[in-house]
Amino acid sequence: MKDDALLSIRDLAVHFRTSAGLVRAVDGVSYDVRRGETLAVVGESGCGKSVTALAILGLVACPPGEIAGGSIELDGEDLLHASEARLREIRGNEVAMIFQEPMTSLNPVFTVGDQVGEALALHLGLSEEECREETARLFALVGIPSPEARLDEYPHQLSGGMRQRVMIAMALACSPKLLVADEPTTALDVTVQAQILELLGRLQRDLGMSVILITHDLGVVAETADRALVMYAGEIVESSRTGDLFRRPAHPYTQGLLASRPDADGRLRALPGTVPEAGRRPGGCAFEPRCASAFSRCRAARPTLKAVEGSASEAACFLHDGRPDT
């Protein structure tokens, strides 16, 4: 574990046993999250981004899922072997998560004030009156107008943007060391997306917490992240500083993602092929069937992350080892 790392993940493997066979949702993932940084994890749906986040919080359903190997350490503490009681202390307190869809994450039969106050009472031991006062302060912090009046409202009475702000307030209630934001703007319109991203960035700077931002939106990565990881078929295929990722993408998959953004005329250039079916990963490089630069070695062996010459980036691609054959 690096000295400046708050979270350290090594060789994490998360598998699911299904009727179709064994699915390796996360297959040997390793990365660190440094103190005070925003790390983006990007990739297509099904690449393992969210499953990795759930593993950090001990929320992988077992069965059908299982942690098949690896380690996760928060400030040097082993999370994979922590008791359920200890994980309950950590969730929402030291590590908090904002889930994708606030309408399904909030309980429709409780007021939003009670839902945020529950975390304050559980982790900080505040009284009912103190919970209301602190919840109103948090609502004001995240930009909810008339915060005292909102305490007694139900989720269906709030707009999508306001519900997401409630989720952020809930996540920040106990001043976590690490915030995991899983597609925090997916269900919001463009204007509200920008407001939420600006809010997250400001709070991250003010509170000094680390942030894992899970997204498929490269525009969000460019605006908010210090570093970025690109995942494909359960693996990390590229790790880079955000600026380097956009200026000099090292992996063919990253290059394809960047090229698939709309051009000035609104046209899209799609990546050829499809993501491998769950449980049917190719034997060599998982991206080989879709890669225009693939050669025989790509079909025979699985590349690992290695430093890219002349760059601070790492890529899991044999093109950076030279090209001994075709």
The 8 nearest C-alpha neighbors of each residue, nearest first, counted from 0:
[[1, 7, 2, 4, 75, 31, 72, 6],
 [2, 0, 4, 3, 31, 7, 33, 5],
 [1, 3, 4, 0, 5, 33, 34, 74],
 [4, 2, 33, 1, 34, 5, 0, 32],
 [5, 3, 33, 1, 32, 6, 2, 31],
 [4, 6, 74, 34, 33, 32, 73, 3],
 [7, 5, 73, 32, 4, 31, 72, 74],
 [6, 8, 31, 72, 71, 0, 30, 4],
 [7, 9, 71, 29, 30, 70, 31, 72],
 [8, 10, 29, 70, 69, 11, 28, 71],
 [11, 9, 27, 69, 28, 29, 12, 70],
 [12, 10, 69, 27, 28, 9, 68, 70],
 [11, 13, 26, 25, 68, 67, 27, 66],
 [14, 12, 66, 25, 67, 65, 24, 23],
 [15, 13, 23, 65, 22, 64, 24, 67],
 [16, 14, 64, 22, 63, 21, 17, 65],
 [15, 17, 21, 63, 20, 22, 64, 14],
 [18, 16, 20, 19, 21, 15, 63, 22],
 [17, 19, 20, 16, 21, 15, 22, 63],
 [20, 18, 17, 21, 278, 16, 22, 277],
 [21, 19, 17, 18, 16, 278, 22, 15],
 [20, 22, 16, 278, 15, 17, 23, 14],
 [23, 21, 278, 15, 14, 277, 24, 16],
 [24, 22, 14, 25, 26, 13, 21, 278],
 [23, 25, 233, 47, 14, 22, 13, 26],
 [26, 24, 233, 13, 12, 47, 23, 234],
 [25, 27, 12, 233, 234, 23, 28, 24],
 [26, 28, 10, 11, 12, 25, 234, 29],
 [27, 29, 11, 10, 234, 26, 235, 9],
 [30, 28, 9, 8, 10, 11, 27, 31],
 [31, 29, 8, 7, 9, 32, 28, 6],
 [32, 30, 7, 6, 4, 8, 33, 29],
 [31, 33, 6, 4, 5, 7, 34, 38],
 [34, 32, 4, 5, 3, 36, 31, 35],
 [33, 35, 5, 209, 36, 4, 3, 32],
 [34, 36, 209, 208, 207, 33, 37, 203],
 [37, 35, 209, 34, 33, 38, 210, 225],
 [36, 38, 210, 224, 225, 209, 211, 39],
 [37, 39, 211, 226, 224, 227, 225, 212],
 [40, 38, 212, 227, 224, 213, 211, 220],
 [41, 39, 228, 213, 227, 229, 212, 214],
 [40, 42, 229, 215, 214, 230, 213, 228],
 [43, 41, 230, 215, 229, 46, 231, 44],
 [42, 44, 46, 215, 45, 41, 231, 230],
 [45, 43, 46, 42, 215, 47, 48, 274],
 [46, 44, 47, 43, 232, 48, 24, 233],
 [45, 47, 232, 231, 233, 44, 43, 48],
 [48, 46, 233, 50, 25, 24, 45, 49],
 [49, 47, 51, 50, 46, 213, 40, 52],
 [48, 50, 52, 51, 47, 53, 181, 213],
 [51, 49, 53, 47, 52, 48, 54, 25],
 [52, 50, 54, 49, 53, 48, 47, 55],
 [51, 53, 49, 55, 54, 50, 48, 56],
 [54, 52, 58, 50, 56, 55, 51, 59],
 [53, 55, 57, 51, 52, 56, 59, 58],
 [56, 54, 52, 53, 57, 51, 71, 78],
 [55, 57, 53, 54, 58, 90, 52, 86],
 [56, 58, 54, 55, 59, 53, 86, 79],
 [57, 59, 53, 56, 54, 60, 55, 52],
 [60, 58, 54, 53, 57, 64, 61, 65],
 [61, 59, 64, 62, 58, 63, 65, 57],
 [62, 60, 64, 63, 65, 59, 66, 15],
 [63, 61, 64, 60, 65, 15, 16, 59],
 [62, 64, 61, 15, 16, 60, 65, 17],
 [65, 63, 15, 61, 62, 60, 14, 59],
 [64, 66, 14, 61, 67, 13, 15, 62],
 [65, 67, 13, 68, 12, 14, 64, 11],
 [68, 66, 12, 13, 65, 14, 69, 11],
 [69, 67, 12, 11, 66, 10, 70, 13],
 [68, 70, 11, 10, 9, 12, 71, 67],
 [69, 71, 9, 8, 11, 79, 72, 10],
 [72, 70, 8, 78, 7, 77, 79, 9],
 [71, 73, 77, 76, 7, 75, 78, 6],
 [74, 72, 6, 76, 75, 5, 7, 77],
 [75, 73, 5, 76, 72, 6, 4, 7],
 [74, 76, 72, 73, 77, 0, 6, 5],
 [77, 75, 72, 73, 74, 78, 71, 81],
 [76, 78, 72, 79, 80, 71, 81, 75],
 [79, 77, 81, 80, 71, 72, 76, 73],
 [80, 78, 81, 77, 71, 70, 57, 55],
 [79, 81, 78, 77, 82, 70, 71, 83],
 [82, 80, 78, 79, 85, 77, 86, 83],
 [83, 81, 85, 84, 86, 80, 78, 79],
 [82, 84, 86, 85, 87, 81, 57, 88],
 [85, 83, 87, 82, 86, 88, 81, 89],
 [84, 86, 88, 82, 87, 83, 81, 89],
 [87, 85, 89, 83, 88, 84, 90, 82],
 [86, 88, 84, 90, 85, 89, 83, 91],
 [87, 89, 85, 86, 90, 92, 84, 122],
 [88, 90, 86, 93, 92, 87, 94, 91],
 [91, 89, 87, 94, 92, 88, 95, 86],
 [90, 92, 95, 94, 170, 93, 89, 173],
 [91, 93, 173, 89, 175, 90, 94, 95],
 [94, 92, 175, 89, 176, 91, 90, 177],
 [95, 93, 177, 90, 175, 91, 92, 178],
 [96, 94, 91, 178, 170, 90, 179, 175],
 [97, 95, 179, 178, 180, 170, 98, 94],
 [96, 98, 180, 181, 179, 166, 167, 170],
 [99, 97, 181, 100, 96, 180, 183, 101],
 [100, 98, 182, 181, 183, 101, 97, 185],
 [99, 101, 102, 103, 98, 104, 186, 185],
 [102, 100, 104, 103, 163, 162, 105, 99],
 [101, 103, 104, 100, 105, 154, 162, 159],
 [102, 104, 101, 105, 100, 106, 107, 99],
 [105, 103, 101, 102, 100, 106, 98, 99],
 [106, 104, 103, 102, 101, 107, 154, 111],
 [105, 107, 108, 109, 104, 103, 154, 114],
 [108, 106, 109, 154, 105, 153, 155, 110],
 [109, 107, 106, 110, 153, 154, 105, 111],
 [110, 108, 107, 106, 153, 111, 113, 114],
 [111, 109, 153, 152, 113, 112, 151, 114],
 [110, 112, 114, 113, 153, 150, 152, 115],
 [111, 113, 150, 110, 115, 114, 116, 151],
 [114, 112, 116, 110, 111, 115, 117, 109],
 [115, 113, 111, 117, 116, 112, 110, 109],
 [114, 116, 169, 117, 112, 113, 118, 111],
 [115, 117, 113, 119, 130, 118, 114, 112],
 [116, 118, 120, 114, 115, 119, 113, 121],
 [119, 117, 121, 116, 120, 115, 122, 91],
 [120, 118, 116, 123, 117, 121, 122, 125],
 [119, 121, 124, 125, 117, 118, 123, 122],
 [122, 120, 118, 119, 124, 123, 117, 125],
 [121, 123, 119, 120, 124, 118, 92, 88],
 [124, 122, 119, 120, 125, 121, 173, 118],
 [123, 125, 120, 121, 122, 119, 126, 130],
 [126, 124, 120, 123, 129, 130, 119, 127],
 [125, 127, 129, 128, 130, 124, 120, 131],
 [128, 126, 130, 129, 131, 125, 120, 116],
 [127, 129, 131, 130, 126, 132, 125, 133],
 [130, 128, 126, 132, 131, 127, 125, 133],
 [129, 131, 116, 127, 133, 128, 132, 125],
 [132, 130, 134, 128, 129, 133, 135, 127],
 [133, 131, 129, 135, 130, 134, 136, 128],
 [132, 134, 136, 130, 135, 131, 129, 137],
 [133, 135, 137, 131, 136, 132, 130, 138],
 [136, 134, 138, 146, 132, 137, 133, 147],
 [135, 137, 133, 139, 134, 138, 140, 132],
 [136, 138, 140, 134, 139, 135, 168, 133],
 [139, 137, 135, 143, 141, 140, 146, 136],
 [138, 140, 142, 136, 137, 143, 141, 146],
 [141, 139, 137, 138, 142, 136, 143, 168],
 [142, 140, 138, 139, 143, 164, 137, 168],
 [141, 143, 139, 140, 144, 138, 164, 198],
 [142, 144, 138, 139, 146, 141, 145, 161],
 [145, 143, 146, 142, 139, 138, 149, 148],
 [146, 144, 148, 147, 149, 143, 139, 138],
 [145, 147, 149, 135, 144, 138, 148, 139],
 [148, 146, 135, 149, 150, 145, 151, 138],
 [147, 149, 146, 145, 150, 151, 152, 144],
 [148, 150, 146, 152, 147, 151, 145, 112],
 [151, 149, 112, 147, 148, 152, 111, 146],
 [152, 150, 110, 149, 112, 148, 153, 111],
 [151, 153, 110, 149, 150, 111, 156, 154],
 [152, 154, 110, 156, 155, 111, 109, 107],
 [155, 153, 156, 157, 107, 111, 162, 105],
 [154, 156, 157, 153, 107, 158, 102, 152],
 [157, 155, 154, 153, 152, 158, 162, 149],
 [158, 156, 155, 154, 161, 162, 159, 153],
 [157, 159, 161, 160, 162, 156, 155, 154],
 [160, 158, 162, 161, 163, 187, 157, 101],
 [159, 161, 163, 158, 162, 191, 164, 187],
 [162, 160, 164, 158, 163, 159, 157, 165],
 [163, 161, 165, 159, 164, 160, 101, 157],
 [162, 164, 166, 160, 165, 161, 101, 159],
 [163, 165, 167, 161, 166, 162, 141, 168],
 [164, 166, 168, 162, 163, 167, 169, 161],
 [165, 167, 163, 169, 164, 168, 170, 97],
 [168, 166, 164, 170, 169, 165, 171, 163],
 [169, 167, 165, 171, 166, 170, 137, 172],
 [168, 170, 115, 166, 172, 167, 171, 165],
 [171, 169, 167, 95, 168, 172, 96, 166],
 [172, 170, 168, 174, 169, 173, 167, 175],
 [173, 171, 169, 170, 174, 168, 119, 137],
 [172, 174, 92, 171, 175, 119, 91, 122],
 [175, 173, 171, 172, 176, 92, 93, 206],
 [176, 174, 93, 94, 92, 177, 173, 95],
 [175, 177, 208, 93, 94, 209, 174, 178],
 [178, 176, 209, 94, 175, 210, 208, 95],
 [177, 179, 210, 95, 96, 94, 209, 180],
 [180, 178, 96, 211, 210, 95, 97, 212],
 [179, 181, 97, 212, 183, 96, 213, 211],
 [182, 180, 213, 98, 183, 99, 97, 212],
 [181, 183, 214, 99, 213, 185, 184, 180],
 [184, 182, 181, 99, 180, 185, 97, 98],
 [183, 185, 192, 187, 182, 186, 195, 99],
 [186, 184, 182, 187, 183, 99, 100, 192],
 [187, 185, 184, 100, 188, 159, 99, 183],
 [188, 186, 184, 185, 192, 191, 159, 160],
 [187, 189, 191, 190, 192, 186, 184, 185],
 [188, 190, 192, 191, 193, 187, 184, 194],
 [191, 189, 193, 192, 188, 194, 187, 195],
 [190, 192, 194, 193, 188, 189, 187, 160],
 [193, 191, 189, 195, 184, 190, 194, 187],
 [192, 194, 196, 190, 191, 195, 197, 189],
 [193, 195, 191, 197, 192, 196, 198, 190],
 [196, 194, 198, 192, 197, 193, 199, 191],
 [197, 195, 199, 193, 198, 194, 200, 192],
 [198, 196, 200, 194, 195, 199, 193, 201],
 [197, 199, 195, 201, 196, 200, 194, 202],
 [200, 198, 196, 202, 201, 197, 203, 195],
 [199, 201, 203, 197, 198, 202, 196, 204],
 [202, 200, 198, 204, 203, 199, 205, 197],
 [203, 201, 205, 199, 204, 200, 206, 198],
 [202, 204, 200, 206, 201, 207, 208, 205],
 [203, 205, 201, 207, 202, 206, 200, 208],
 [206, 204, 202, 203, 207, 201, 208, 200],
 [207, 205, 203, 208, 204, 202, 174, 201],
 [208, 206, 35, 204, 203, 205, 209, 34],
 [207, 209, 35, 176, 203, 206, 177, 210],
 [208, 210, 35, 177, 36, 34, 37, 178],
 [211, 209, 37, 178, 177, 179, 212, 38],
 [210, 212, 179, 38, 39, 37, 180, 178],
 [213, 211, 39, 180, 38, 210, 40, 179],
 [214, 212, 181, 40, 182, 39, 180, 41],
 [213, 215, 182, 41, 216, 212, 40, 181],
 [214, 216, 41, 42, 43, 217, 213, 44],
 [217, 215, 218, 214, 219, 220, 41, 42],
 [218, 216, 220, 219, 221, 215, 41, 257],
 [217, 219, 221, 220, 216, 222, 223, 215],
 [218, 220, 222, 217, 216, 221, 223, 214],
 [221, 219, 217, 224, 218, 223, 222, 39],
 [220, 222, 218, 219, 223, 217, 224, 241],
 [223, 221, 219, 220, 218, 224, 196, 217],
 [222, 224, 220, 221, 219, 200, 225, 37],
 [225, 223, 37, 220, 226, 38, 39, 221],
 [226, 224, 37, 241, 38, 240, 36, 223],
 [227, 225, 240, 241, 38, 224, 239, 39],
 [228, 226, 39, 239, 241, 38, 40, 238],
 [227, 229, 238, 40, 237, 41, 39, 230],
 [228, 230, 41, 237, 235, 42, 236, 40],
 [231, 229, 235, 42, 234, 236, 46, 41],
 [230, 232, 46, 234, 233, 42, 235, 236],
 [233, 231, 46, 234, 285, 230, 47, 274],
 [232, 234, 25, 47, 46, 26, 24, 231],
 [235, 233, 230, 231, 232, 26, 28, 236],
 [234, 236, 230, 229, 237, 28, 231, 228],
 [235, 237, 315, 314, 230, 229, 234, 231],
 [238, 236, 314, 229, 313, 235, 228, 315],
 [239, 237, 228, 313, 312, 227, 314, 229],
 [238, 240, 312, 227, 244, 226, 241, 243],
 [239, 241, 226, 243, 242, 227, 244, 225],
 [240, 242, 226, 244, 243, 227, 225, 239],
 [241, 243, 244, 245, 240, 246, 221, 239],
 [244, 242, 246, 240, 247, 245, 241, 239],
 [243, 245, 248, 241, 242, 247, 246, 239],
 [246, 244, 243, 242, 247, 248, 241, 257],
 [247, 245, 243, 244, 242, 248, 241, 249],
 [246, 248, 243, 244, 245, 249, 242, 254],
 [249, 247, 244, 254, 245, 253, 250, 246],
 [248, 250, 247, 314, 251, 253, 237, 254],
 [249, 251, 253, 252, 314, 248, 254, 237],
 [252, 250, 254, 253, 255, 249, 290, 292],
 [253, 251, 255, 254, 250, 256, 286, 290],
 [254, 252, 256, 250, 255, 251, 248, 257],
 [253, 255, 251, 257, 252, 256, 248, 258],
 [254, 256, 252, 258, 253, 257, 270, 251],
 [257, 255, 253, 259, 258, 254, 252, 260],
 [256, 258, 254, 255, 259, 260, 253, 245],
 [257, 259, 255, 256, 260, 254, 268, 269],
 [260, 258, 268, 256, 269, 257, 267, 255],
 [259, 261, 258, 257, 267, 262, 256, 268],
 [262, 260, 267, 265, 266, 259, 263, 264],
 [261, 263, 265, 264, 266, 260, 267, 259],
 [262, 264, 265, 261, 266, 260, 267, 268],
 [265, 263, 262, 266, 261, 267, 260, 268],
 [264, 266, 261, 262, 263, 267, 260, 268],
 [267, 265, 261, 262, 264, 268, 263, 260],
 [268, 266, 261, 259, 269, 260, 265, 262],
 [267, 269, 259, 258, 270, 266, 260, 261],
 [270, 268, 259, 267, 271, 255, 258, 256],
 [269, 271, 255, 272, 259, 268, 256, 289],
 [272, 270, 289, 269, 273, 290, 255, 268],
 [271, 273, 289, 270, 274, 288, 290, 269],
 [272, 274, 275, 271, 289, 270, 276, 288],
 [273, 275, 276, 232, 272, 286, 231, 43],
 [276, 274, 280, 279, 273, 277, 232, 285],
 [275, 277, 279, 278, 274, 280, 273, 232],
 [276, 278, 22, 279, 275, 280, 23, 24],
 [277, 279, 22, 21, 280, 276, 20, 23],
 [280, 278, 276, 277, 275, 281, 22, 282],
 [279, 281, 275, 278, 285, 282, 276, 277],
 [282, 280, 285, 283, 279, 284, 275, 298],
 [281, 283, 280, 298, 299, 284, 300, 301],
 [282, 284, 300, 301, 298, 299, 281, 297],
 [285, 283, 301, 287, 297, 286, 298, 302],
 [284, 286, 281, 287, 283, 280, 232, 282],
 [285, 287, 284, 289, 288, 290, 252, 231],
 [286, 288, 290, 284, 289, 285, 293, 297],
 [289, 287, 286, 290, 285, 272, 293, 281],
 [290, 288, 272, 287, 286, 271, 291, 273],
 [291, 289, 287, 292, 293, 288, 286, 251],
 [290, 292, 293, 289, 287, 251, 288, 294],
 [293, 291, 290, 294, 251, 318, 287, 289],
 [294, 292, 290, 291, 287, 297, 295, 288],
 [295, 293, 325, 297, 296, 292, 324, 298],
 [294, 296, 297, 298, 325, 299, 324, 293],
 [295, 297, 299, 298, 294, 300, 324, 317],
 [298, 296, 284, 295, 299, 294, 283, 300],
 [297, 299, 283, 296, 295, 300, 284, 287],
 [298, 300, 283, 296, 297, 295, 282, 301],
 [301, 299, 283, 297, 298, 296, 302, 284],
 [300, 302, 283, 284, 303, 297, 299, 282],
 [303, 301, 315, 316, 317, 284, 300, 304],
 [304, 302, 315, 305, 301, 316, 314, 236],
 [305, 303, 315, 314, 313, 236, 302, 306],
 [306, 304, 313, 314, 315, 303, 307, 316],
 [305, 307, 313, 312, 308, 314, 304, 311],
 [308, 306, 313, 310, 312, 309, 319, 305],
 [307, 309, 310, 306, 319, 311, 312, 313],
 [310, 308, 307, 311, 312, 306, 247, 313],
 [309, 311, 312, 308, 307, 306, 243, 313],
 [310, 312, 239, 313, 307, 306, 309, 240],
 [313, 311, 239, 310, 307, 238, 306, 314],
 [312, 314, 306, 305, 238, 307, 237, 304],
 [315, 313, 237, 304, 236, 305, 316, 250],
 [314, 316, 304, 303, 236, 302, 305, 237],
 [315, 317, 318, 302, 314, 319, 250, 303],
 [318, 316, 320, 319, 302, 321, 315, 297],
 [319, 317, 316, 320, 321, 322, 292, 293],
 [318, 320, 317, 321, 316, 307, 308, 314],
 [321, 319, 317, 318, 322, 316, 323, 307],
 [320, 322, 319, 318, 323, 317, 324, 316],
 [321, 323, 324, 318, 320, 317, 325, 319],
 [324, 322, 321, 325, 320, 296, 294, 318],
 [325, 323, 322, 294, 295, 296, 321, 293],
 [324, 294, 295, 323, 322, 293, 296, 292]]
